[in-house]
């Protein structure tokens, strides 16, 4: 299911912030994990045009699957948007490097991590870093 519904009914899901060429593999792995229960996913896309121009990044979701995949558009540091994604009850957050920021992508990713951790200090947060020094 793709939509802009509230994430409040979700619990134990994964929130992915930003999109790049890794989003498809990550979502498909979370939905098709044979060793664990598949996880629901909420994707927060900052740049709707970037998302639309790269359909190869879109995960293939089995319509018969009972897992949820939602796409929300906006800034991943927006506290209301994070609440809509259900960050308070999320199991994990994945922050992907925004390709629009190039080598400077680590700074906005760090701000996103701070916003997420402020909303849910128990969430397991993973960042996709561009520069190994970070």
Beta strands, then each sheet from edge to edge (+ up, - down):
strand 1: 14-17
strand 2: 41-45
strand 3: 69-73
strand 4: 92-95
strand 5: 124-127
sheet 1: 3+ 2+ 1+ 4+ 5+
end
